[in-house]
Structure formats: structure tokens, C-alpha cells
Amino acid sequence: MISRTSPSKIVLLIIDGLGGLPHPETGKTELESAKKPNLNRIARDSLCGLIDPVSPGITPGSAPGHLAIFGYDPVQYHIGRGVLEALGIDLELKPHDIAARGNFCTVDDKGIITHRRAGRISTDRNTVLCRLLSNITVEGAEISVLPVKEHRFVLILRGEGLSPELGDSDPQQIGQAPKKIEALSPQAQKTADIANEFVSRARNLLQGKTPANMVLLRGFSRRPHIPSISEIYKLKPAAIATYPMYRGLARLAGMKVLPGGESITDQLNGLHRHYAKYDFFFIHYKSTDARGEDGDFPAKVQAIEELDEALPGLLSLDPDVLIITGDHSTPATLAMHSWHPVPFMLKSKWCRPDDVTEFSERACLAGGMGRFPATEIMPLAMANALKLDKFGA
């Protein structure tokens, strides 16, 4: 192991769903359309490039995208969304608990999904509906339904002989009916039957409660063990994230999850308060992804601009290593995650700045890092923080 401790500090800012595609009328992506003087100023002093979160052509989920950036092989460490959502709301999962990520959604009178997120209902409304669904009982498992945020909830199944080897009911696109949950192995059939019975009873209870008149489930999983960032890199890591799933992911990787508030300004204020206590900070910014998934190009541009306006609060700390990238692309023109590579920049005293003068997809393509796997980000961060010893004699 060549990692070593040092007083230097690394700040990793992940702009969720950062990458985009050109607007058909302007030919510019969301990043290219936004007024972002601070991001551009950082790019001029940075080493830039494009990352592939998993591999070229593969559309990553949020968990694999983040895990890759944290240095974990996302294929080897395949972690279900349910566990991450549960950990994000501080649930103590028992070793054999099965967790699934749930969405309240909208279906029409034929059972076809018209909105996968039920119009992003309020968390208060979500809480009321979860209380209703918690009355469901199915023989063979103890069932818990807990609110997460907006349209998201967690389903916990607890009992003997349960298996996480299940398919999703969420087709992840509108215009289709929810899928039947399939057992992916013979021993999972009991759990599939329980999950499908839960969905059936939830449908009946939610009738007439439009826009949240149905549920979608995905990411059935148990809590895995993965080596912590402290074990691998000898870092004292912390995370500041507003959405529970990303707090859960940080907790699973061994980070201390700090309070962050609701806005990026609140998050950066939290960074200032705790800056002396840790040497690695993961900051997560969600709005870009949410607006991209909504298909709202102007709103995603605005989210980038809001982030840019807050960046002086980060730059005033002058971290030894500053990395800004995204976990995947979410082009508003597609209104979903995509396989396109993601802009990346690294600023440190020891990097060789290239000729990039703007933080955007096209500009970063010409950067000194070229196009590379996201799993290489952490070694780069460690090297530029002088936290790696020489390899070999």
C-alpha cells in the first residue's frame, strides 16, 4: 500500500448529471449555455478531460457513477439502490434485511406510467402515503415502508428465507406498465411473490390518490461490506450531501456524513465549519440531475449558474486539490441518464495545466487528461495531494 497521510486537503465536488447534449436550436449543451465565470476560471488553472464512469457506451446509475469516482470498480462492487436509500435515512439494517428503492408514480386508467416520479410530490405527502402503505401485511415477511425525500421511499422486507435476487418493477421510462417483479434465482421466488403482493395491495390503497397512485420498486439488495476509503487511502473523509441516497453511499464508503442544509450555499458553509477536522471532502450537488431528468433544459442551465455563483465560498478555502466532475450525464434533451462521457477538471499546485479555458464537454475533450476511466480519479487526487509514496524500488 503506497497511500500515506499528510496535512493536505482534497475537495471533490460532484455535479450530479453534469454532462449534456446540444440544444437543437442553439447547438450548445447546458454547460456551454450557462454563464459560469468561476467554473471557467478554475478550468484555466486545471488539468481537464472527460471521464467514463463505467465504460464507453454504458449508461451508469448514480451508485456506480459515484463508486467509480471514489476509486471502487463499479462492476465488482455492485450495490443495490435500496441499501443506499436506507442508509441515507440512518436506518440500521439487519444482516438479512432486504431493502428496495421505491418511487411513487402516476399511472393512467390503463395502468400505463405517465410520470415516474408522481410530479415530485412533497416529502410531507410522501410521509402520509408511506404511513398508509405501512398497514400492508403479507405472510412471510415483516414489511416497513419509510419516506426518503419527495417521491422516494424505502421498502424493507424482514424474515426468514428471503433473497435480494429480484428484478425491478420500474421500467425506468414512461409509456409502459410497471413490470412484474421476477425472481432471478429459484431461492428468490418466495421474496418475489411477497414483493408482488405488496405492489398489488399498494395499487389498491393508492387508487384515486393521483398523482401518486402507484409504486415502482428497484434495487433490491442487502448491505454489503466494502473496504472503506480510510482503509484504502489513509484519509479522514467526510461528505456533505442533501439527498439521502448520496449520504448512504458516503456512509457505506466509510465517510463521516456532515449536516449540509438544503442549498449549495448551506453545503459550502458546512464545509467551512468542518474544514479543519478532515482531509477529504465529498460534496454532492443534485439540482443539475433533477432538472435534466425533468427534461427542463433552461432549469438545468440555471442550476449550473446557481452552483457557479456559490463557488467563491469554496475557492476561498484554496484546497490543495480541487476536483470537479459528475457521476454521469443527464442531458435534458433525453430526460434521463446517458452513456456520454463527463467533463472533469483537477486543480492543484502540482498539476500541469493545459490549454482549456472553459468548463464544458467540447473544451474538456481537448484537455491534457483526454478521456479516461473514472476509477483513476482517486489516484490522481492522492498524487496531487502528495499522499502517495513511490511505487517500487
C-alpha positions as CSV (number, residue, x, y, z in Angstrom):
1,M,0.0,0.0,0.0
2,I,1.6,3.3,-1.1
3,S,-1.0,5.7,0.5
4,R,0.3,7.9,3.3
5,T,-1.1,10.6,5.5
6,S,-0.3,14.3,5.0
7,P,-1.8,17.6,6.1
8,S,-3.0,18.4,2.5
9,K,-6.7,18.6,1.8
10,I,-8.8,17.2,-1.1
11,V,-12.2,18.6,-2.1
12,L,-14.3,16.5,-4.6
13,L,-17.3,18.3,-5.9
14,I,-19.7,16.0,-7.9
15,I,-22.2,17.9,-10.0
16,D,-24.8,15.2,-10.5
17,G,-25.8,14.5,-14.1
18,L,-23.3,17.2,-15.2
19,G,-22.9,16.2,-18.9
20,G,-25.4,17.2,-21.5
21,L,-26.2,17.3,-25.2
22,P,-26.6,20.3,-27.6
23,H,-29.9,22.0,-27.7
24,P,-31.4,21.6,-31.1
25,E,-31.9,25.4,-31.6
26,T,-28.6,26.7,-30.3
27,G,-26.2,23.8,-30.8
28,K,-24.9,24.3,-27.2
29,T,-25.1,22.0,-24.2
30,E,-26.4,23.1,-20.8
31,L,-22.8,23.7,-19.7
32,E,-22.0,25.7,-22.8
33,S,-25.2,27.7,-22.4
34,A,-24.6,28.6,-18.8
35,K,-22.9,31.8,-17.5
36,K,-20.2,30.2,-15.3
37,P,-17.2,32.5,-14.8
38,N,-16.0,30.6,-11.7
39,L,-16.0,27.2,-13.3
40,N,-14.2,28.6,-16.4
41,R,-11.6,30.3,-14.1
42,I,-10.9,27.0,-12.4
43,A,-10.6,25.3,-15.8
44,R,-7.9,27.7,-16.9
45,D,-5.8,26.6,-13.9
46,S,-6.6,22.9,-14.1
47,L,-5.9,19.7,-15.8
48,C,-9.0,18.8,-17.8
49,G,-10.5,15.8,-19.6
50,L,-13.6,13.6,-19.9
51,I,-14.3,10.5,-17.7
52,D,-16.2,7.3,-18.4
53,P,-17.9,6.3,-15.2
54,V,-18.2,2.6,-16.1
55,S,-17.0,2.2,-19.7
56,P,-17.8,3.7,-23.1
57,G,-21.4,3.2,-24.2
58,I,-22.6,2.1,-20.7
59,T,-25.2,4.3,-19.0
60,P,-24.4,4.3,-15.3
61,G,-26.8,4.6,-12.4
62,S,-25.9,7.1,-9.7
63,A,-24.3,4.5,-7.4
64,P,-21.9,3.0,-9.9
65,G,-21.0,6.5,-11.1
66,H,-20.1,7.7,-7.6
67,L,-18.4,4.5,-6.6
68,A,-16.1,4.7,-9.7
69,I,-15.1,8.3,-8.7
70,F,-14.4,7.1,-5.2
71,G,-12.0,4.5,-6.7
72,Y,-14.1,1.4,-6.5
73,D,-14.6,-0.8,-9.5
74,P,-18.4,-0.4,-10.1
75,V,-18.7,-3.8,-11.7
76,Q,-17.0,-5.6,-8.8
77,Y,-18.9,-3.5,-6.2
78,H,-22.4,-3.6,-7.5
79,I,-24.5,-2.1,-4.7
80,G,-28.3,-2.0,-4.8
81,R,-30.1,1.3,-4.6
82,G,-32.3,0.1,-1.8
83,V,-29.5,-0.3,0.7
84,L,-28.2,3.2,-0.2
85,E,-31.5,4.8,0.3
86,A,-32.0,3.0,3.7
87,L,-28.5,4.0,4.9
88,G,-29.2,7.6,3.7
89,I,-32.1,7.9,6.2
90,D,-30.0,6.4,9.0
91,L,-31.8,3.0,9.1
92,E,-30.0,0.3,10.9
93,L,-30.3,-2.7,8.5
94,K,-30.0,-6.2,10.0
95,P,-27.7,-8.6,8.0
96,H,-30.6,-10.4,6.2
97,D,-32.9,-7.4,5.6
98,I,-33.9,-6.8,2.0
99,A,-34.1,-3.1,1.0
100,A,-35.7,-1.7,-2.2
101,R,-35.8,1.8,-3.5
102,G,-39.4,2.9,-4.1
103,N,-40.9,5.7,-6.3
104,F,-44.4,6.9,-6.0
105,C,-45.5,7.3,-9.6
106,T,-48.5,8.2,-11.8
107,V,-50.4,5.6,-13.9
108,D,-53.4,6.2,-16.2
109,D,-56.6,4.2,-16.2
110,K,-55.0,1.5,-18.3
111,G,-52.1,1.1,-15.8
112,I,-49.5,2.9,-18.0
113,I,-46.9,5.1,-16.3
114,T,-47.3,8.7,-17.2
115,H,-44.9,10.1,-14.6
116,R,-42.2,8.0,-12.9
117,R,-41.9,10.5,-10.0
118,A,-45.5,11.4,-9.4
119,G,-44.8,15.1,-10.2
120,R,-42.1,15.0,-7.5
121,I,-44.7,15.1,-4.7
122,S,-43.7,16.8,-1.5
123,T,-41.9,14.9,1.3
124,D,-44.9,15.7,3.6
125,R,-47.3,14.0,1.1
126,N,-44.8,11.1,0.8
127,T,-44.8,10.6,4.6
128,V,-48.6,10.4,4.7
129,L,-48.7,7.8,1.9
130,C,-45.9,5.7,3.5
131,R,-47.9,5.6,6.7
132,L,-50.8,4.3,4.6
133,L,-48.7,1.6,2.9
134,S,-47.2,0.5,6.3
135,N,-50.6,-1.0,7.0
136,I,-49.9,-3.7,4.3
137,T,-49.2,-7.2,5.7
138,V,-48.1,-10.1,3.6
139,E,-47.4,-13.6,5.0
140,G,-43.7,-14.5,5.1
141,A,-42.2,-11.1,5.8
142,E,-42.3,-8.1,8.1
143,I,-42.8,-5.0,5.9
144,S,-41.7,-1.5,6.6
145,V,-42.3,1.5,4.3
146,L,-40.3,4.6,5.1
147,P,-40.2,8.0,3.4
148,V,-37.0,9.3,2.0
149,K,-37.5,12.6,0.1
150,E,-40.1,13.9,-2.4
151,H,-41.4,10.8,-4.3
152,R,-38.8,8.4,-2.9
153,F,-39.3,5.8,-0.2
154,V,-37.7,2.6,1.1
155,L,-39.3,-0.8,1.4
156,I,-37.7,-3.1,3.9
157,L,-38.6,-6.9,3.9
158,R,-37.5,-8.8,7.1
159,G,-38.0,-12.5,7.6
160,E,-36.6,-16.0,7.1
161,G,-35.5,-17.3,3.7
162,L,-35.6,-14.0,1.8
163,S,-33.4,-13.2,-1.1
164,P,-32.4,-9.9,-2.9
165,E,-32.0,-11.7,-6.2
166,L,-35.0,-9.9,-7.8
167,G,-35.7,-7.9,-10.9
168,D,-37.2,-4.4,-10.8
169,S,-40.8,-3.4,-11.3
170,D,-39.6,0.0,-12.6
171,P,-39.2,0.0,-16.4
172,Q,-37.4,3.4,-15.9
173,Q,-39.4,5.1,-18.7
174,I,-42.9,6.4,-19.2
175,G,-45.4,4.8,-21.6
176,Q,-45.1,1.3,-20.2
177,A,-46.8,-0.6,-17.4
178,P,-44.9,-1.4,-14.2
179,K,-43.2,-4.8,-14.6
180,K,-43.9,-7.9,-12.6
181,I,-41.0,-8.5,-10.1
182,E,-39.2,-11.6,-11.3
183,A,-37.1,-14.0,-9.2
184,L,-33.6,-14.1,-10.6
185,S,-32.9,-17.4,-8.9
186,P,-35.1,-20.3,-7.6
187,Q,-34.5,-19.4,-4.0
188,A,-35.8,-15.8,-4.6
189,Q,-39.3,-16.9,-5.7
190,K,-40.7,-16.5,-2.2
191,T,-39.4,-13.0,-2.0
192,A,-40.7,-12.2,-5.5
193,D,-44.2,-13.4,-4.5
194,I,-44.1,-11.2,-1.4
195,A,-42.9,-8.1,-3.3
196,N,-45.6,-8.6,-6.0
197,E,-48.3,-9.0,-3.4
198,F,-47.1,-5.8,-1.7
199,V,-47.3,-3.9,-5.0
200,S,-50.8,-5.3,-5.7
201,R,-52.1,-4.1,-2.3
202,A,-50.3,-0.8,-2.7
203,R,-52.1,-0.2,-6.0
204,N,-55.4,-0.8,-4.4
205,L,-54.7,1.5,-1.5
206,L,-53.4,4.3,-3.7
207,Q,-56.4,4.3,-6.1
208,G,-57.7,7.8,-6.5
209,K,-54.6,9.4,-4.9
210,T,-53.3,10.9,-8.2
211,P,-50.6,11.9,-8.9
212,A,-49.2,9.2,-6.5
213,N,-51.5,6.4,-7.5
214,M,-48.9,3.6,-7.9
215,V,-45.4,2.4,-6.8
216,L,-42.3,1.3,-8.6
217,L,-39.6,-0.8,-6.9
218,R,-36.0,-1.3,-7.9
219,G,-32.6,-2.1,-6.4
220,F,-33.4,-5.0,-4.1
221,S,-30.3,-5.5,-2.0
222,R,-28.7,-6.4,1.3
223,R,-26.0,-4.3,2.9
224,P,-22.6,-5.4,1.6
225,H,-19.2,-5.0,3.1
226,I,-16.7,-2.8,1.1
227,P,-13.3,-1.6,2.2
228,S,-13.5,2.0,3.5
229,I,-11.8,5.0,1.9
230,S,-9.9,5.3,5.2
231,E,-8.6,1.7,4.8
232,I,-7.6,2.2,1.2
233,Y,-6.3,5.7,1.1
234,K,-5.5,6.5,4.8
235,L,-7.8,9.5,4.6
236,K,-10.1,11.1,7.1
237,P,-13.1,11.5,4.8
238,A,-16.3,13.5,5.2
239,A,-19.4,14.0,3.0
240,I,-21.8,16.9,2.6
241,A,-24.9,15.9,0.6
242,T,-28.6,16.9,0.8
243,Y,-30.1,13.8,-0.8
244,P,-30.3,10.6,1.4
245,M,-29.1,8.2,-1.3
246,Y,-25.7,10.0,-1.6
247,R,-25.4,10.2,2.2
248,G,-26.0,6.5,2.3
249,L,-23.3,5.9,-0.4
250,A,-20.9,8.0,1.6
251,R,-21.6,6.2,4.8
252,L,-21.1,2.8,3.1
253,A,-17.7,4.0,1.9
254,G,-16.7,5.0,5.4
255,M,-17.2,8.7,5.2
256,K,-18.4,10.9,8.1
257,V,-21.7,12.3,6.9
258,L,-21.9,16.0,7.9
259,P,-25.0,18.2,8.1
260,G,-25.3,20.3,5.0
261,G,-28.6,22.1,4.8
262,E,-30.7,22.3,1.6
263,S,-28.8,24.6,-0.7
264,I,-25.3,24.6,-2.2
265,T,-24.5,27.7,-0.2
266,D,-25.5,25.8,3.0
267,Q,-23.3,22.9,2.0
268,L,-20.3,25.2,1.4
269,N,-20.9,26.9,4.8
270,G,-20.8,23.4,6.3
271,L,-17.5,22.8,4.5
272,H,-16.1,25.9,6.2
273,R,-17.3,24.8,9.6
274,H,-15.7,21.3,9.4
275,Y,-12.7,22.1,7.2
276,A,-10.1,21.7,9.9
277,K,-11.3,18.2,11.0
278,Y,-11.0,16.2,7.8
279,D,-8.6,15.9,4.8
280,F,-11.1,14.6,2.2
281,F,-14.4,16.1,1.4
282,F,-17.1,14.8,-1.0
283,I,-19.7,17.5,-1.8
284,H,-22.7,16.5,-3.8
285,Y,-24.9,18.9,-5.9
286,K,-28.2,17.3,-7.1
287,S,-30.1,20.1,-8.9
288,T,-28.5,19.6,-12.3
289,D,-29.5,15.9,-12.4
290,A,-33.1,16.6,-11.3
291,R,-33.6,19.3,-13.9
292,G,-32.0,17.1,-16.6
293,E,-34.3,14.2,-15.7
294,D,-37.3,16.6,-15.9
295,G,-36.2,17.4,-19.5
296,D,-36.0,21.1,-18.5
297,F,-33.0,22.5,-20.4
298,P,-33.3,26.1,-19.1
299,A,-33.7,24.9,-15.5
300,K,-30.6,22.8,-15.8
301,V,-28.7,25.8,-17.1
302,Q,-30.0,27.8,-14.2
303,A,-28.8,25.1,-11.7
304,I,-25.3,25.3,-13.2
305,E,-25.4,29.1,-12.8
306,E,-26.5,28.8,-9.2
307,L,-23.7,26.5,-8.4
308,D,-21.2,28.8,-10.1
309,E,-22.4,31.8,-8.1
310,A,-21.7,29.8,-4.9
311,L,-18.2,28.7,-5.8
312,P,-16.3,31.6,-4.2
313,G,-17.3,30.1,-0.9
314,L,-15.3,27.0,-1.9
315,L,-12.4,28.8,-3.6
316,S,-11.7,30.9,-0.6
317,L,-10.5,27.8,1.2
318,D,-8.0,27.2,-1.6
319,P,-7.8,23.4,-1.1
320,D,-4.6,21.6,-2.1
321,V,-6.6,19.5,-4.6
322,L,-9.9,20.5,-6.1
323,I,-11.7,18.1,-8.4
324,I,-15.0,19.0,-10.1
325,T,-16.8,16.4,-12.2
326,G,-20.1,14.5,-12.5
327,D,-21.2,10.9,-11.8
328,H,-22.9,10.6,-15.3
329,S,-24.5,12.7,-18.0
330,T,-28.2,13.6,-17.8
331,P,-29.0,15.5,-21.0
332,A,-32.2,17.5,-20.7
333,T,-32.9,16.6,-24.4
334,L,-33.0,12.9,-23.3
335,A,-34.5,13.5,-19.9
336,M,-32.6,10.5,-18.4
337,H,-29.1,9.3,-17.6
338,S,-26.9,8.7,-20.7
339,W,-23.7,7.0,-21.7
340,H,-21.9,10.2,-22.7
341,P,-18.5,10.9,-21.0
342,V,-18.5,13.6,-18.3
343,P,-16.3,16.8,-18.0
344,F,-13.6,16.6,-15.4
345,M,-11.1,19.1,-14.0
346,L,-8.4,18.9,-11.3
347,K,-6.7,21.9,-9.8
348,S,-3.6,21.7,-7.7
349,K,-0.2,23.2,-7.2
350,W,1.4,20.2,-8.8
351,C,-0.7,19.6,-11.9
352,R,0.3,20.6,-15.4
353,P,-2.5,23.0,-16.6
354,D,-3.5,22.5,-20.2
355,D,-5.0,25.0,-22.8
356,V,-8.6,24.5,-21.7
357,T,-10.3,27.9,-20.9
358,E,-13.9,26.8,-20.4
359,F,-15.5,24.0,-18.4
360,S,-17.6,22.2,-21.0
361,E,-17.9,18.9,-22.8
362,R,-16.2,20.1,-26.0
363,A,-13.5,22.1,-24.2
364,C,-12.6,19.2,-21.9
365,L,-12.3,16.8,-24.8
366,A,-9.1,18.8,-25.7
367,G,-7.8,18.7,-22.1
368,G,-4.5,17.1,-21.1
369,M,-6.2,14.1,-19.5
370,G,-8.1,13.2,-22.6
371,R,-10.8,10.6,-22.0
372,F,-10.1,8.1,-19.1
373,P,-11.9,5.8,-16.6
374,A,-13.4,7.5,-13.6
375,T,-11.7,4.9,-11.3
376,E,-8.4,6.7,-12.0
377,I,-9.6,9.9,-10.3
378,M,-8.7,9.0,-6.7
379,P,-5.0,8.0,-7.5
380,L,-4.7,11.4,-9.3
381,A,-6.2,13.2,-6.3
382,M,-3.9,11.4,-3.9
383,A,-0.8,12.0,-6.1
384,N,-1.5,15.7,-6.4
385,A,-2.1,15.9,-2.6
386,L,1.3,14.3,-2.1
387,K,-0.3,11.4,-0.3
388,L,1.3,8.6,-2.3
389,D,4.7,7.1,-1.9
390,K,6.8,5.9,-4.8
391,F,5.8,2.6,-6.3
392,G,8.6,0.0,-6.4
393,A,12.4,0.4,-6.0
